[in-house]
Amino acid sequence: MTPHEFQSRIVRYGDLMPCKTAFIDAHTPGSDQKENFTIIGGGVSESPDQHVHINDTPGFNIGAAGQPPKCRNSLHSHTTAEVFFVLKGRWRFFWGRWGTAGEVILEEGDIINIPTGIFRGFENIGTDYGMIMAVLGGDDAGGGVTWAPQVIEDAAAHGLVLGQNGKLYDTKKGQSLPSGVNPMPVLDDEALKAYPEPTAEDVVPNYVARYWDMMAMSQKSPAKIVGPDAMLVDKPGFTIDFLSRNSLSETEQRHEKHTVLMPMRGHWSFTVGDMKTSLNPGDTVLINPKEVYSLTPSMTGEASLFRIFGNEDEAGPTWVQNSQ
């Protein structure tokens, strides 16, 4: 591996390139200041302006959302997993047809595996710019996004139209739907009956893990956070572990599938062969299958990161929800 190849699979937090026109609500007041980041894979952006840092699709996608205080992401649904952890700030996640079925507040380091097939949204309720990092199920994570009807209607009133081809058209810029492309249809009342309205009592115990609980569980070995035998039981097409200072020895690691490292706190020394670098909160690293690496905290103090593995599971509906 050359130094260029080594660095090309590390996306630094400070180098992330935002897109402010990624989604249909980009002009809607209250949602018009959000920024979308596509780090690994094509993500779910509907805009041709979206920059993709690493085009590989290792069975899942990595992205992020950045928003100033009081900015929200509108209600939408996914057919594959959407897992968030809070990197910066304080966030409210809400769900249901009108966003009133339930909600939960997440602090820095907390993680949520939002069930598929329900409308969900989120907003920054902190006092500064906030950032949440995302893991999305499947290579084509953008193929399964459905907007709540009022989101499409509000967007049209502010000049944005979503075509059935999944692309946005800005009528304020003189754009219109191409010939043969119809607007994305709005779900009718009958179709909306298929979208559950779980309560917080249904969602929080089964789909939310708190940072300090994960820290406590990772003192001797990595804590399993998302997976069939994890804290949050699911088969989303990937697994997520949580590592802290004593989770790993200094021995080299190797995995059969693509692996992604996403530091949460502290600084980590990352080595592949004779190349070494420091990983910091907000950085993202893609490791190839069977590639040998070592990973250790490089400074004293708090240190934590999320590690995502690809696997043989098919990306699709939430596993526990689907099996009930």
C-alpha positions in Angstrom: 0.0 0.0 0.0 1.3 3.4 -0.9 1.0 6.4 1.5 -1.7 7.9 -0.9 -3.7 4.7 -0.8 -3.4 4.7 3.0 -4.7 8.3 3.3 -7.4 7.9 0.7 -9.4 5.6 3.0 -9.3 8.1 5.9 -11.9 10.9 5.8 -11.0 13.6 8.3 -13.7 15.4 10.2 -12.2 18.7 9.2 -12.3 17.7 5.5 -15.9 16.8 5.3 -17.7 18.5 2.5 -21.4 19.4 3.2 -24.3 19.6 0.8 -27.0 22.1 1.7 -29.4 21.0 -1.0 -29.4 17.2 -0.3 -33.1 16.7 0.4 -36.6 17.8 -0.6 -37.0 20.0 2.5 -33.9 22.1 1.7 -36.0 25.2 1.2 -38.6 24.5 3.9 -38.3 26.9 6.9 -36.9 25.1 9.9 -35.0 22.6 7.8 -33.3 24.9 5.3 -29.9 25.2 7.2 -29.1 21.5 7.6 -26.0 20.0 6.0 -25.7 16.4 4.7 -22.4 14.5 4.5 -21.8 11.4 2.4 -18.7 9.7 3.6 -18.7 6.1 2.3 -21.1 5.0 -0.4 -23.8 7.0 -2.2 -25.9 7.6 0.9 -29.5 8.9 0.6 -28.9 12.3 -0.9 -31.4 13.4 -3.6 -29.1 16.1 -5.0 -26.5 16.0 -7.8 -24.4 18.5 -5.7 -23.7 15.9 -3.0 -20.0 15.1 -2.6 -19.1 11.5 -1.9 -15.8 11.1 -0.1 -15.3 7.3 -0.7 -17.3 5.6 -3.4 -16.9 2.0 -2.1 -20.1 0.3 -1.0 -19.0 -2.4 1.6 -22.6 -3.5 2.2 -23.5 -0.4 4.1 -23.1 3.4 3.9 -21.6 5.9 6.2 -22.8 9.5 6.4 -23.5 12.4 8.7 -25.9 15.3 9.4 -24.9 18.6 10.7 -27.4 21.2 11.9 -27.5 24.5 13.8 -29.7 24.8 16.9 -33.5 24.4 16.2 -32.9 23.0 12.8 -34.7 19.7 12.0 -34.7 16.9 9.5 -38.2 16.2 8.2 -40.2 13.1 8.7 -39.2 10.2 6.4 -39.0 6.4 6.4 -36.4 3.9 5.4 -36.6 0.3 4.2 -33.1 -0.5 5.5 -31.3 0.4 8.7 -30.6 4.0 9.8 -28.3 4.0 12.9 -27.1 7.3 14.4 -24.6 8.2 17.1 -24.3 11.7 18.4 -20.8 13.1 17.8 -21.6 16.7 18.9 -24.5 18.4 20.6 -27.9 17.3 22.0 -30.5 15.9 19.7 -34.2 15.0 19.8 -35.4 12.1 17.7 -39.1 11.8 17.0 -41.3 9.5 15.0 -44.8 8.7 13.8 -47.1 10.0 11.0 -47.0 13.5 12.5 -43.9 13.0 14.6 -45.9 12.8 17.8 -46.0 9.0 18.4 -42.8 9.2 20.6 -39.5 10.9 21.1 -36.1 10.4 22.8 -33.3 12.8 23.7 -29.8 11.7 22.8 -26.6 13.1 24.3 -23.0 12.9 22.9 -22.0 9.3 22.4 -25.5 7.8 22.6 -26.6 5.6 19.7 -30.1 4.8 18.2 -31.0 2.1 15.7 -34.3 3.6 14.4 -36.7 0.8 13.3 -37.4 0.5 9.6 -40.8 1.4 8.2 -41.7 4.2 10.5 -41.6 7.9 9.8 -38.8 9.6 11.8 -37.1 12.9 12.1 -34.5 14.6 14.3 -33.6 18.1 15.4 -30.6 19.8 17.1 -31.9 21.0 20.5 -28.5 22.1 21.7 -26.9 25.5 21.9 -24.3 25.1 19.1 -23.8 23.4 15.8 -24.4 19.7 16.2 -23.3 16.6 14.3 -24.7 13.1 14.1 -22.9 10.2 12.4 -24.9 7.6 10.4 -24.6 4.0 9.4 -27.1 3.0 6.6 -28.0 -0.5 5.6 -27.3 -1.8 2.1 -25.2 -0.7 -0.8 -28.1 1.3 -2.2 -29.3 3.0 1.0 -30.9 5.7 -1.1 -33.3 3.3 -2.7 -35.6 3.0 0.3 -36.5 6.6 1.5 -40.1 7.7 1.7 -41.2 11.2 2.8 -44.3 11.9 4.9 -47.0 13.5 2.7 -46.8 16.9 4.4 -43.1 17.1 3.7 -43.6 16.8 -0.1 -46.4 19.3 0.0 -44.5 21.8 2.0 -41.4 21.4 -0.2 -43.5 22.1 -3.4 -44.8 25.3 -1.8 -41.2 26.4 -1.4 -40.0 25.5 -4.9 -38.7 21.9 -4.7 -40.2 19.0 -6.5 -39.0 15.4 -6.1 -39.3 13.2 -9.2 -40.0 9.5 -9.2 -36.5 9.1 -10.4 -35.3 10.2 -6.9 -33.9 13.5 -8.1 -34.8 17.0 -6.9 -35.8 19.9 -9.2 -35.8 23.5 -8.1 -38.6 25.5 -9.7 -37.1 28.7 -8.3 -34.1 28.1 -10.6 -36.3 27.4 -13.6 -36.0 23.7 -13.3 -38.8 21.3 -14.2 -39.5 17.6 -14.3 -38.0 16.0 -17.4 -40.3 14.6 -20.0 -41.5 11.2 -18.9 -40.7 11.8 -15.2 -43.6 12.1 -12.9 -43.5 13.8 -9.5 -43.0 11.5 -6.5 -46.6 10.5 -5.5 -47.9 11.4 -2.0 -48.9 8.4 0.1 -52.7 8.1 0.5 -54.5 7.3 3.7 -54.7 3.6 2.9 -50.9 3.4 2.2 -50.2 5.3 5.5 -51.8 2.5 7.5 -48.7 0.4 6.8 -46.5 2.8 8.8 -46.5 1.8 12.6 -46.7 4.4 15.4 -44.6 2.8 18.2 -44.4 4.5 21.6 -41.3 5.5 23.4 -41.8 2.5 25.6 -41.5 0.3 22.5 -38.5 2.1 21.0 -36.2 3.4 23.7 -35.4 0.0 25.5 -34.8 -1.9 22.3 -33.2 0.6 20.0 -31.2 3.1 22.1 -27.9 2.6 23.9 -26.4 5.2 26.2 -22.7 6.2 26.0 -21.8 5.5 29.6 -23.4 2.1 29.6 -21.3 1.2 26.5 -18.2 2.6 28.3 -19.0 0.3 31.3 -19.5 -2.7 29.1 -16.3 -2.2 27.0 -13.7 -2.2 29.8 -12.3 -5.7 29.0 -13.4 -6.3 25.4 -15.4 -4.6 22.7 -19.1 -4.2 23.6 -21.5 -5.5 21.0 -24.0 -2.7 20.3 -26.0 -3.6 17.1 -26.3 -7.2 15.9 -28.1 -10.5 16.4 -26.4 -11.0 19.8 -25.9 -7.4 20.8 -27.4 -4.8 23.1 -29.7 -3.6 20.2 -30.7 -6.9 18.6 -31.0 -6.6 14.8 -29.6 -8.0 11.5 -29.2 -4.8 9.5 -26.5 -6.1 7.1 -23.7 -4.9 9.4 -22.7 -5.1 13.1 -21.5 -2.3 15.4 -19.1 -2.7 18.3 -18.0 -0.1 20.8 -14.4 0.1 22.0 -12.8 2.0 24.8 -9.3 2.2 26.2 -9.0 -1.4 27.5 -11.1 -3.1 24.8 -8.2 -4.1 22.6 -4.6 -5.3 23.2 -1.8 -4.0 21.1 -1.9 -7.1 19.0 -2.7 -6.8 15.3 -6.3 -7.2 14.1 -7.7 -8.7 10.9 -11.3 -9.1 9.8 -12.9 -11.1 7.0 -15.2 -8.2 5.9 -14.8 -4.5 5.3 -14.4 -2.7 8.6 -15.0 1.0 9.5 -13.6 2.8 12.5 -15.3 6.0 13.8 -13.7 7.6 16.8 -16.0 9.2 19.4 -13.6 10.5 22.0 -9.8 10.8 22.5 -7.1 10.1 20.0 -6.2 6.7 18.5 -3.0 5.4 17.0 -3.8 3.5 13.8 -1.1 1.5 12.0 -1.2 -0.6 8.7 2.2 -2.1 7.8 4.8 0.6 8.2 2.3 3.5 7.9 0.9 5.1 11.0 -1.4 8.0 11.8 -3.6 9.4 14.5 -7.4 9.1 14.4 -9.5 11.8 16.0 -13.2 12.2 16.9 -15.3 12.6 13.7 -12.7 10.9 11.5 -13.8 7.8 9.5 -11.5 4.9 8.3 -12.3 2.2 5.8 -10.3 -1.0 6.3 -10.2 -3.6 3.5 -11.1 -7.3 4.2 -8.2 -9.3 5.7 -6.1 -6.2 6.0 -3.9 -6.3 9.1 -3.9 -3.2 11.4 -3.3 -2.2 15.0 -5.3 0.3 17.0 -4.5 1.7 20.4 -5.2 5.0 22.3 -2.4 7.4 21.7 -3.0 9.7 24.7 -4.2 9.4 28.2 -7.7 10.2 29.1 -11.1 9.2 27.7 -11.0 7.2 24.5 -13.8 5.5 22.6 -14.8 4.6 19.1 -17.4 2.7 17.1 -16.4 -0.2 14.8 -18.6 -1.3 12.0 -18.3 -4.7 10.3 -19.9 -5.9 7.1 -21.4 -9.4 7.2 -23.5 -11.8 5.2 -26.9 -10.6 6.5 -29.2 -9.1 3.9 -30.0 -5.4 4.5 -33.7 -5.0 5.0 -36.4 -4.6 7.6 -35.6 -4.4 11.3 -35.0 -8.0 12.2 -36.8 -8.2 15.6 -39.7 -6.0 14.3 -40.0 -8.1 11.2 -40.0 -11.4 13.1 -42.8 -10.5 15.5 
